[in-house]
C-alpha cells in the first residue's frame, strides 16, 4: 500500500475543502438569519433549560458550536446575557454540535455525495448572482453545503482503506493497550487536532473517516471525540481575550463544563461505550462504527448536560474564582434593566422605556468622568485603563441604542394614542443623542491616545481650560440625568438646560479665540494646540447632544 507525501497532501486538501464548505455554510446562514438568531439568543435565555435549547437550536442551524459560543461570549461582553444565562447556551451548543456527526455518519458514508453536490451548485450559483441580500446569502449557504460534502467525499476517498490490511496499524493497537493512560493520550490527540484546525466539526469528520476506513478502533476514536470537546473550547477562550472579565468568565464556564464532562467520561468509557453499542444494536439493528460513534457523542453530551445543569451556580463560582476580576467589574455588567420582551401595553412599556433612558443617561455620563481622568493622569497604566473603559462604554452605548430602538419600533407597530406616539418619538431621539455622545467621547479618547503617542503635551493653561469646560459639561449631564429620571416628562422645561448650553458655547468661543490668537505666537506648540482645539470642539458637541436630550424629554421634537 503506497502512502507518501502526495497522499498526505490529498488528505489535507480534502480537509481544507471540507472546512471551507463548513465556513461558507455557517457564514451564509448567519448572514441570512443572523438577526433572528441574535433575537432568539436574547429572548430565549430566561432560564437554564431554555438556554440549553437555544444553544442547541442555533448550533444545529449554523453547524458550528464555535459560532454559537463566540456569539454568546460577545453578548456577555456587551452585558446582554448574564453568566448563568450563557452557561445554558454553551451546554446546548455542545449538544447541537453532535448533529454534524449524525449528518456525516448517515450521509457521508452511505451516499455518493459528490453526485448530489453538483446539482446544488446549479441552484446555489444563480442565487449568489441575485441582488436580493437574503437570497444571495441562502445561495452561499447551499454552496457551502455542496462544497462541504464534496470535501467529505474527497476525504473519504483519499484516506486509504486499512480494513483489509490491519497489520499496517498494529503499532496503534499496542499503543491502545495502555488502559486509562492510552485513553488520556488519545483525548490529548483529539484536543490538539481541534486546536490546530480550529474546527471541532472538521476534527470529527477526520475521526469518523478514520474509523470508517479502519484506521482507528472504536474506543480510540471515542477518546479522540472527547478530546475534540475540550479542543473546541479554545475558540471561545480566544474570543474572550479581547473582552471584559464577564466574557472571560463565560468562556471559562464552557471550558470547565467540557473538561469536567470529559474527565468523568474518560473513567467510565469502558462501561459507557459498550452500552451505546448495545443500544444501537437493539434500537436500530446496526453495529456500524461511524453511527455508533455519532451516538456516543450525542449520549455523552446529553448526559453531561443533565448531570451538570443543576451545578451551573457552582460552575459560575468556579469561573469567577479562576478569572479574577478587578476594581472595575461593577462597570462591566451593564445591560438593559427595565424593558423586557414580555407583553406590555404601549403605555406601560413607555414607562419602562423612560426608566431605561435614565439608566442609559447615567452610563453615558460616566464617560465624562473617564475622559477627565484620562486628560489629567500622567500615569501610563491609568491612561490605558481609561482608554479601555471608554472603548467599553462606547460599545455599551451602541448596544443599548440598538436594543431600545428595536423595542420602540415594535411598540410603534401597535395601536398608539397620540401622546404615546409623541413620547416614543422623543425616546427614539434620546437614544440617538446618547449614543452619539458615546461616539464623541470615544473619538476624544482616540485623539488623546494619539497625543500621548506623539509626545504632545498640554500646557497648564490648556489643561485647566479643558477641566473648566468639563465642569460645565458635567453640570449639563447632572441636569440631563435628573430630567431623564423624572417620572413625568410633562413637568420638564428646558430653561436651565438652555442656560447651561449657552455657558458651554460662550466658553468654547473664548477658547477658540485664544487658540487662534496663540497660533501667531512662534513659541506656541501647534501640534498640541490643534489637539487641544479638537478636544474643546468635541466637548462642545457633547453639550449640544445633552441639550437635544433635554429638549426631547420636554417634548420639543
N, C-alpha and C positions, 0 to 999 in steps of 0.2 A: 504493500500500500504506500503510494507516494504522497508525502505531505511535507512541503517545503515552504519557502518564502512566498511563492505565488499563491498557494492555498491560504496562507495566513492573511495576505492582502485581500483575497476574495472574501474571507470571513469578515475582516474589518470594514471593507466596502459595503457588504450586505448589512452589517450592523449600522453603519453610518446612514444608509438608505432608510432603514427602519426608524432610527432616531429622528431623522429629518421629517419623515412622514408623520411621526408622533407629534413633533413640534408644530408642523403645519396644521395638523388636525386640531390640536389643542388651541393654537392661536386663532384659528378660524372660528371655532365655536365660541371662544371668549369674546371675539370682536362682534360676532353676530348676536350673541345673547349675554354679553358681559354685564350690561346694566341690570338685566333681570336677575342674573346670578348674584350680583352685589346686593340687590334688594332682598333676595332670598337669605343671603348671609346676614344681613342686618336685622331682618324681621323674624326669622325662624330660629333664633338662638336664645329664646327667653328662658329655657331650662336645658339641662344637660342632655335629656333624651331627644328633644327637638334639635339640639346642636349636633348630636351624632347623626341623625337622619339627614340634616342639612349637609354635613361634611360628606356623607356617603353619596347623596344625590349629585352634588356639584362635581365630585371626583369621578363619579360614573359618567357624567356628561362630558367633562373635558378630558377624561382619560389621563389625568395627571394629578397624583397626590401632591406633587411639588407645587403645582399651580395653586391648589387649594390652600396648602399650608402657608405659602408665601402671601397669598391674598389675606389670609387670616392674621398673619403677623403684621401686615401693613394696616389692617383695621384696628388691631390692638395698639399699634404705634400711633394711629390717629385718634385713639380714645373712643372708637365706635363699638368696640367689643371689650368686655372685661376678661380677666384671665380665666375665670370659671367658664364663661361662655365659649372662649376659644378652645378650652380643653375638650369640650364635647365635639366641636368641629374637627379637631385634629384626630380624635378617635374615629369619627365617621369616615374621615379621609382614608384611614388605614383599611377600613372595610371596603370602601369604594375602589381602591386600587387593586383589589383582588379580582375585579371584573375583567381586567386586562388578561390575567392568567386563563380565565374561562374562555375568553374570545380566542386566544391563541390556541388553547388546547382543543376546543370544539371545531374551530375552522382551520387553523393553521396547519394541522397535521391530518385533516380529513378531506380537505377540498383543495383542488388545484387553483390556488388563489390568483395566480397571475392571469388566468383565463377570465376571472371576474373583474380584475383590476382594470384591464384595458377598456371595457365599456364605461367604467366610471370616469375615465379620462374624457371620453366623448361627451359626458354630461357636465363634468366639472369645468372644463376649459371654456366653453361658451359662457358659463355663469361667471367665470373670472373676468370676462370681457365686458360684463354688464356695467352700466353706470349706476345702478342701484346698489347702495352700500351693502345692505344685508344679504342680497342675492350673491354679491361678489364674495362675501365672507363665507357663506354656506358653500360656495363653489370651492373656496380654499379648504374648507373642512373636508369635502368629498375628495379633493385632490390629495390631501394628506392621508385620508383613509386608504386610497388606492396605492399611494407610494409606500405606506406602512406595510400593507400586506404583500406588495411586491418585494419589499425588503425582507420580510419574514420568509417568503418563498425562496428567495435567493440564499438566505441564511441557512435554511433547511437543506438546500441542495449543496451548499459549499462546505458544510460540516460533514466529514467522512462518516459513513455508517460502520460502526465498530461491533455491531451485534454479532456478525459472523466472524469477528476476529478479536475475541475477548482478551487474548494474551497481550495485545498491544498496550492495554492499560492495566496489566497485572500489578504494576507498581502502585496504582491508585488503590487497589483492593487491600494491599498490605498496609498502606497509609491509613486506610479507613478502619483498620482493626485495632486502633488505639483506644477504642471506647469513648469515654467522656472527652478526653483530650482531642481526639480526631473531630468530634462534633464542634468543639470550640475552634479548632483550626479552620474548618470549613465555614463556620459563622464569620470568622475574620476574613476569609477569602471573599465571601458574598458581600460583606460590607465594603471591602476595598474596591471590588469591581464596580459597585454602585457609586462610590465616591468618585472614582476615576471618570466614569462616563456620565455622571450626574443625571441618571435616569433609572429609577427602580424598575420601570416597565421594560426598558431595554435589557437590564440585567436579568429580569425574569424571563424574557424571550430567549436569552442565551442559555439560561439554566434549563428551560423546558426543551429547547432544541437539543442540548447535550444529553438530556435524559432520553428523548425520543430516538436519538441516534446511537444510544448505548454507551455514551461516554461516561455517564455518571450513574451509580446506583441510587435508588430512590432515597435512602436515608442521608446520603451525602448531599443530594440536591435539596432535600428538606432543610438541612443545616444551612446551606447557602441561601435559601429563601429567607430564613430567619436573619441572616447577616444583612441581606438586602433591606430588611425592615429597619435595621439600625443605620445603614448607609444613607437611606433616603432622608434621615433627619438632618443631615449636613446642609441640605439646601435651605431649610428654614433657619438653621443656625447662621448660615452665611448672610441670608436676607436680613436677619435681626441685627447684624453688626453695625449697620448704619442707622438703626432705630434707637428708641429710648429704652429705659430699663424695663418697662412693661412688655415691649416687643421681645426683648431678650428672654424674659421670663416665659413668655408664651412659647417661644421656640424650645426653651428648656423643658417645658411640660411635655411637648411632643417627644423629645429625646428620652426623658425619664420613662414615659409611658411605653415606648418601644423597647428600651433597654430592660426594664423590669419584666415585660412580657417575654422577651427572648430568653431572659435568664431562667425563668421557671420552665419554659418550654424545652430548653436545652437539656434540662434534667429529666423531664418527662417524655422526651422524644421517643425512646424505645417502647413506651406504652401507648403514646398518643398516635403515632404513625400507623401501627398495625390496626388500631381501632378505626382510623379513617379508611384504610384499605378494606377492612371487613364491611364497613358501611357502604362503600362504593360498590362492592361485590354484591351485597344483599339488596341495596336500593336500586342500583342501576345495572346490575349484572355485568360490570366491567372491572377489569384489573389494569386498564390502560394507565401507564405510568404518568404521562403528562396530565391526564384528567385527575388522577389521584393526587398529584402534586398541587394542582389548582384547588382541589377540595381541601387539602391540608392547609393551604394558605388562607382560605376563607374561614375554615373552622378555627384556626389559631387566632386570627384577628377578631372574630366574633367572640370567642371565649375570653380573650384578653380584655375586650371592651366590657363584657358582662362582669368579669372579676374586678376590674379597676374603676368602673364607673362610680361606684359608691365611695371610692377613695380620692375623688377629684380634689376635695379641700386639702387633703394631705399632699397631693401632687403639687398643688398651688403653693403650699407652705414650703415644700422641698425646693421648688423653683425659686421662691423668694429668698430662701437661705443660700442657695448655690449662686444666685445672681444678686450680688449685693447692690443695694440702692445707694442713693446719696441724698444730701440735704434738699435736693430739688425734686424729689419724687412726687411731692404733692402737686408740682406743676405739670406732671406728665400724665395725669389720669383724667384730663378734661374730656367730657363727652356731653351730648345733649342731656339735660337733666329733667326737663319738664314736658316736652312733647313726646307723644307715643303714636304708634300706628293703629292703636285700637280706636274703635268707633267713637267719635265725639261729634256733637253738633258744632257747626261752624262758630257759633258764639262762644261756646266753652273752649273750643280749640284756639280761638283768638286770645283768650285769657292766658292759656298755656304759652302761646307764642310770645306774648308780651313779657312773660317771666323769662323765657328763653332769650329774648332780645336783651334783657337786663344782664343775664349771665354772659352773653356774647360781649356786651359792652365792657364788663368787668375784665374779661380776658384780654381784650384788645388794649384796654387802658394800662395793663401791666407792661406792655411793650414800651411805653414811655419811660417807666422805671428802669427797664433793662438798658434802653438806649442811653439814658443819663449815666448809668454806671459804666457803660462801655466808653463813653466820652471822657469820663473823669478818672478812671483807674489806669495807673501806669503799669500794672502787673499783667504780663502776657497771659498767664494762666487764667486770670479773671476775664480778660478780654475774650479769650477763646470760649470760655464758659458762656458769656453773654451773647456772643455771635451764634453759638449753638442754640441758646434759648430763643433768640429772635427768629431763627430759621424754623425752629419747632413751632413757635406760636403762629408764624405766618401760615404754616400747613394746617394748624388747628382752625385758623380763621377761614381758610379756603374750604375745609370740610364742613364747618358749621354753616357757611353760606349755602353750600350745595344741599345739605340736609334740610335746612329751614326753607329754602326756595322750593324744594320738591314738596315739602309738607304744605306750603302756601298754595302751590299750583294745584295740588289735589283738592284742597278746600275750595279753590276758585271754581272748580267744576261742579260744585253743589249749588243749590239754590240759596242765594245770599240776600240779606237785607242791604239797602244802600249804605247804611252805616258800617256794617261788617265788611262790605266790599271796599269801602274807602280805607278802613283800618288795615286790611290785608295789603292794599297797595302801599300804605305807609310803611308797614313792616318789611315789605319787599325792598323798598328803598333803603330802609335802615340796614338791612343785611348787606346790601350792596356797598353802602358807605363804610360800614365797619370792616368789611373785607378789604376795601381799598386802603383803609388806614393801616391794616396789617401789611399790605403790599408796600406802602410807603416806608414804614419802619424797617422792613426787610431791605429795601433799597438803600436806606440810610446806613444800615449795618454793613452792606457791601461797600459803600463809599468809605466808611471808617476803616474797614479791613484793608482797602486799597491804600488809605492814608498811612496805616501802620507799615504796610509792605514797602512803601516808597520812602519811609522815614521822614514823612512830612509832619510838622508839629504845629499845634496852635499856640499862639502867644497867649499869656494870661488874660488879656482883654477879650480875645475871641472866645476863649473857653467860658469866661464869665458871662458874655453876651448870650451864648447858647444856653447856659444854665438859666438865665433870666427868662429867655423865650420858653424854655421847658417849664418853668414855673407857671407861666401864663397858660401854656397848653394843658398842664395838669389841672389848673383851676377850671378850664373848659371841660376837661374829662370828668371832673367831680360833678359838675352840674349835669353833664350828659347822662352819666350813670344814674344820678338821682332822678332825672326825668324818666329814664327808661324803666326804673323800678317803681315809679308812681303807679298805684293801682288803676287810676283813671286818667287816661291821656287827655280827657276833656278839660282837665284842670290846668294843663300846661300852657304857659305863654313863652315867647321867645325873647322877651326884653333883656333878661340877664345874659342870655347866650349871645345876643347881638352886641352887647357892651363888651363882653369878653373877646368876641371875634374882632371887634374894632380895635381893641388894645393890641391884639396879636398882629393885625395888619399894620398898624401905626409903628409898632416896634420893628417889624420886618422891614418897612420902608426906611426906618432910621439906620438899620444895619446895612441895608443895600447901599444907601447914600454914602455911608462911611467907607464901605468896601470900595466903591467906585472912586472915591477921593484918594484912598490909600494906594490904588493901583498906579498913580503917578509918582509915588514915593519910591525911589530906587532901592531903599532898604526893605521894602515890603516883599515878603515871600509870596510870589504869585501862585505857586503850586498849592501851598496850604491855604492861600486866600480863596482860590477857586473851589477847593473842597469845602471850606467854611461857607462860601456863598451857596453852594448846592444844598448844604445841610439846613441853613436857616430858611431857604426857599421851600425845601421839602417839609420842614416843620410847620410852615405857614399853610401848606396844603392839607396837613393833618387837621389844622384848625378849621379849614373850610369844610372838611368832611364831618367834623364834630358839629359844626353849625348846621349842616344838612340833616344830621340825625335829629337834632333838637327841633328843626322845622318839621320833619316828618312826624315826630311824636306829637307836635302841636296840630297836625293835620294840614300843614301848608305844603301840598304836593301839586 
